[in-house]
Amino acid sequence: MDHAGSGWRWADDDRDVIEEYRGGGQTTVLTRRIFSVGELTSYLASLMEQDPLLQNVWVRGEVSNLRLHSSGHLYLTLKDSTSTMRCVMFRSRAARLTFAPQNGMRVLARGYVAVFERDGQYQLYLEELQPDGVGALFIAFQQLKQRLSEEGLFEPARKRPLPWLPRKIGIVTSPQGAVLQDMLTIIRRRCPGVDIVVAPAAVQGELAPAQIAGGLARLNELPDVEVIIVGRGGGSLEELWAFNTEEVARAIFQSRVPVISAVGHETDYTIADWVADCRAPTPSAAAELVVPNITDLYARLTDLQIRLGRGIRWQLAKQRQNLISLANQASLVLQQTVKQQRQQLTHLERQLRSNMAGFLARKGAILKVLTGRLEALSPLGILSRGYSICRDYYSQTIIRASHQTAVGGRVEVILHRGGLICKVEEVKEEPWCQKNM
């Protein structure tokens, strides 16, 4: 087959096409193999697999046709003003996304390019996806902030107080630049005796989140570190983005010691600020916040000594006044007690006298009755009524019958008043009363 005016002649064969070109006195013969669709697709796939640039490529674009499959795989299209590219992120990678991609969001995508042989289309297999641009970053920031807040990472109740005078301080920041030197200078000026341990870490870029989280973990392994400062100087939202990542937020949350977040300038707020136990507006402010000023401590100590002396003197004066008051009260109480006891004694004396008089009167009446009875029964009482007692003069035996004496015997007769000594002249046997009846 000749192509007019081209100088090419095509010769057909079952497998090959031979091309001859005559020009300039030379003849060129080209041989080209005919591929099947599957063979060509496989060949293109192998070329892409062998290209190192296509195995780790970053692409910037806008998300469209976003779809999360029930399997957990994420499908989307990246586009710009001229082209589109199909992308897929498998479930294991999609589950680790720190934000929720949205249609219209600008992103940075990293992955490898390969051919999906069934459809004969190349696509980007995503391994990493990041928001791109202030708008996308802000959306990702809000999404992560809301999710961590719902998990309780921002709860004020879990935030711990800073130690008043820490013995050892940990710092996670970049070893280069003025931020670290400023913090070291301020801390050593304010409190020269404190120890400082620095965990160097990148504070921006792809490696920053892992290095910051690693620095926090290493400092937490040191048993005598009492507080940690994590931060960096000011910058754009993109430059501060490491402190808005979930990896850094969870590392701060898991710290066993209080963490001070000191990122950027006073107006810069990051996720790290919300999770940390304390936020400092700048790294320099964090250095002033973490330790007291030694000069202020001396002044405070002097003030406390003065106040302590005043307090002791005031307490002594107060206790002295209390003692005097108690003594006066005791004296007054004693006087009142003595008066009350004296009054009670007087009352008892009167009552005793009254009771004694009654008692004596009652006893006197009883005595009078008993005396009357005694007098009635007493021999003297009988004698007063005209009777007498006769007894033997010698034996003093009372003579009750006439046979107890004899004629010529001497007897003593006891009268009510006085007595008689008599000589018996006659003894009569019969009762006197019968003779005179």
Protein Blocks (a to p, Z undefined) as FASTA:
>chain_A
ZZehklpacdddfkbccddddeehiacddddddddfklmmmmmmmmmmmmmklmoccddd
ddehiacdfkopacdddddfkbccdddddfklmmmpcbdcdehiacdddddddddfknop
acdddfbdcdedjklmmmmmmmmmmmmmmnopmgmklpccddfbdfbdcddddfedjklm
mmmmmmmmmmmmbccddddddfedjklmmmmmmmmmmmmmpmkbcbdcdddddddfklmm
mmmcfklmmmmmmpmbdcdddehjfklccfklmmpmbdcfbfklmmmmmpccfklmmmmm
mmmmmmmmmmmmmmmmmmmmmmmmmmmmmmmmmmmmmmmmmmmmmmmmmmmmmmmmmmmm
mmmmmmmmmmmmmmmmpmklmmmnopacdddfklopacfbfklpcehiacddddfeocdd
dddfbdcfbdfklmmZZ
